[in-house]
Amino acid sequence: MTTKLDLQVQVIKNKLGLSEEQASSISEVIKSHTADALNVSQFLLASNADPDTVRVFIEDYGVSFDGKTKKFK
């Protein structure tokens, strides 16, 4: 099964002319980053963290939260 991540990495690979090994490395880094972020999310949900604490964790992952649309970007 082809995942959304597989497709995104394939686009990067083709655009930059990367080897399969380089593309695989990118995929692993993205998977690791996503797993870390999800694990932090579970912790924040379980601890009923206040919005300021959540913001600090989110910003550390290079993501911001738009209070108006209630979406991450």
Long-range contacts (C-beta under 8 A, 24 or more apart in sequence): 5-30, 5-31, 5-34, 33-61, 36-61, 37-61, 37-63
